[in-house]
Amino acid sequence: MDRLPNQDVTTGYNELQQAQVSIKSAQKMIGAATMSMDEEQLQSATEALSQAKQQLTAAQNQATGVDTEFLQQCEQLLSQCETQLTQAKQ
């Protein structure tokens, strides 16, 4: 089982699962923030996106080669999230 950084918590998720959960969370936060256009929510969504990117990078560093398609889908989702958030901030 994996341990969260700086915490003594065991998650039971591997890097890929953690990346997927982080991306889904960012998607939901970005969706809510762009609908409300609340400045605080937009900032939280930006932080969630950043964390999801970090989690994806960690997963890519642990990739075995059979995860390529999954990782590409994750990159595409994050790119869409980033585009949505950028457009909302303009």
Stockholm file with secondary structure:
# STOCKHOLM 1.0

chainA/1-90         MDRLPNQDVTTGYNELQQAQVSIKSAQKMIGAATMSMDEEQLQSATEALSQAKQQLTAAQNQATGVDTEFLQQCEQLLSQCETQLTQAKQ
#=GR chainA/1-90 SS CCBCTTSCCBCCCCHHHHHHHHHHHHHHHHHHHHHHCCHHHHHHHHHHHHHHHHHHHHHHHTCCSTTHHHHHHHHHHHHHHHHHHHHHHC
#=GC SS_cons        CCBCTTSCCBCCCCHHHHHHHHHHHHHHHHHHHHHHCCHHHHHHHHHHHHHHHHHHHHHHHTCCSTTHHHHHHHHHHHHHHHHHHHHHHC
//
